[in-house]
Every structure is written in structure tokens, then in C-alpha cells.
């Protein structure tokens, strides 16, 4: 019987496996949204190469960061920088310069979970901006 907890456990195992897969083969698995019932589950499994040139997605991420970095007192070297805020480790992914409340797009370190942090985080993030 499939449960939400089992599927969350599966997602965590894929994340753990990604670290090995990335080092050995230069690949990364991404399991999108999952629909399920008691007998079966459906999801979209994507495989990405982590080696080589920057993708179009990376180019947009960098362009968005460049567009807003001066507004927050950041430099290009702050992109992908890891920091701690409210007891959680994050990596700065990009900025949303036109977002008034949640401009910092970050990834929770150790996962692929991407969240947006509020402007107030700028003052609390040591070494970035503020």
C-alpha cells in the first residue's frame, strides 16, 4: 500500500543517491510531482547532466541575479554562496528583483528544495548584502 510517507521516503532516497550519481556520472535525477493512490503512483522522472556548459535555465538565473544584485548590495560572487538563516543552511540560487516581499530564491542545502526568503533575511544573513 502506497502512502505519502513512503513516497516522501522515496524522494529522500533519490536525493541521497543524487550525490553519488553526480560525482560518478555527472547526472542528476529530478522526481517531479507525484500523484498516487493505494496501488500505484505516477511522477515525472527527469535526468539532467551536471557537466558541461550552462543551460538556458542557468543563464536566466544568472541574468535575474545580475538584475537585482545591486539593489541588495550583492556581488556576483555571492551567487551560489551558502549561508545560515534561522538555524537552516541555504544556498543563494538567484534573486527576484521585482518581488517586494520574498526576493531571495534559495535552495535548502542537502536537498533540491527551492524556497523564497523574505527581505528581512538580508539583514540576518551574515556576509551577504546587509
N, C-alpha and C positions, 0 to 999 in steps of 0.2 A: 504494500500500500504506500503510495506516494504522499508525503506531507510537506508542508512549507519548510519545516526544519531539515528534512532530508535534502531538499533542493538547495537550501542555503549552505548546508554542509558540502554538497557537490560543488557549488560555486567557490567556496573557500579552498577546496582541494585543487580546483583548476588554477586558482590564484597562486597557490603554493607551487604547483607544477610549472607555472609560467616562468618562475625564476630559473629553474633548471633548463627549461626549453629555450629560454632566451640566451643563456650562456652557451649551451651546446650547439644549437642550430640557428640562432638568430631569429627565432619565431616567437610569436605571442598569440595565445588563444583569447578570444573575447566571446563570452556567452551573453547574448542579449537578454531581452525579457523572456520569461518562461511562463507559458500557460500550462496548467495541469489539472488533472482530476485524479481520482483514486488509482486508476490503472495506467495512465500514460502522461507524458509531459512533452511539450513542444518548445523549441527555442531555436534561435539562430546562432550557429557557431561560426565565427569568423576567424580566419587565420591571417595574421599580419607579419610582415617582415620587419625586423627591428634594425636591419643592417642596410646601409646604402644611403642614398640621397634623401633629403627632407621631402615629405609628401606634401600635397596641396593643403592638407589639414594642418601640418606643421607651419607652413608658410602663412596661413591665415592666423594661426595662434601667435606667431611672432609679430605679424603686422598689427594685430589688435593690441599686443603688449606695447609695441613702439608707439602706437597712437595715444596711449594713456599713461605711459611711464613717467613723463614729466609732471603730469597733473598730481601724481602721488609721490613725487620726489624719488623715483626709482631709476636705476640704470639697467642697461641690457644684461649686465652680469647678474642681476637679481632674478632673472628668468630661470626657472628650474631650481631655485635655491630652496633648501629645506629649512624649516623653522618650527618652533613650538608655539602654540596658542591654546590657552585654557586646557593644558595638560595633554594635548593631542599633537602629534607630529604631522606636518603638512609639507607639500612641495608646491611652490608657486607655478602654476601652469600658464596662465595668461591673465589679462585684465579685460573687464567690460567697462570701458571708459564712459559710456553713456548710462550706465546703471547707477542711479543715485544711492541706492541702499546697500547693494551687495556687489561691489565692483571686483573683488578678488576671487578669481577662479583657481581653486587649489585641488590637489589630489591628496587623499589621506595616504600617508606613507605606508607601504606594505600591501596596498590594495590598488585597484584601479578605480576606486570610488572617487568621483569628482563632485565637489560641492562649491558653493559660493559663500565667501565670508563677508560680513558687513564692514562698512567703512571704519567702524570703531576698532577693528582688528589691526588697522595700520599702526595705531599708537601702541598696541600691545605686542606687536611683532618686533622683537629686538633685532636691530640691524637692517631692517627693510623699511625704507621710507622714513617715517616719523622722525 
